[in-house]
Amino acid sequence: MSSSMSKASLSDWQMLREVELFLFHEAELADGNHYEDWLELWTTDLLYWVPSNDDNLDPQKKISIIYDRRAQLEDRIFRLGTKHAYAQRPQSRLTRLVSNIVLDDFDTESGGWVSSRFVVVELRNHVQTLWSGRMRHKLVREDGKLRINEKQVFLLNNDTPVGNMTFII
């Protein structure tokens, strides 16, 4: 344990554990295709961003894999829940691992930024696909509960052709 970690207070560890459990819950909802419940984890003024070709591009000027505000994300969730989401027939079976969770300028009362790493395994039509990368969540506390205000997903291979990703990453 590093010297800075050994000096962490019990409240720091409790805050980290609360964030870990929140991110694990988010992953469980997404893996189970419980998208309506997953959407409830978000604030109304959300931003969900998966950049393409570079991690530091301006999404207002460059194409992104996903760049959704609330209305677009609600439409995405609606489409995934209908019989007309042909790219998800049959529905992908998913399992994800979330690790290396680090709180960055995080306050117990208001929230802050969290970084993590992920691996998602997708099985669809007998083909297994591996997705991996890092995430940044901006979490805020509303009515005592953590909520996602912003999520950035940086795919490891975002600068190469990416297959049909028709699920929530």
Salt bridges, closest charged atoms under 4 A:
GLU18 OE2 - ARG141 NH1 2.95
GLU20 OE1 - ARG17 NH1 3.17
GLU26 OE1 - HIS137 NE2 2.81
GLU26 OE2 - LYS151 NZ 2.76
ASP31 OD1 - ARG96 NE 2.57
ASP55 OD2 - ARG134 NH2 3.24
ASP68 OD2 - ARG76 NE 2.74
GLU74 OE2 - ARG70 NE 2.96
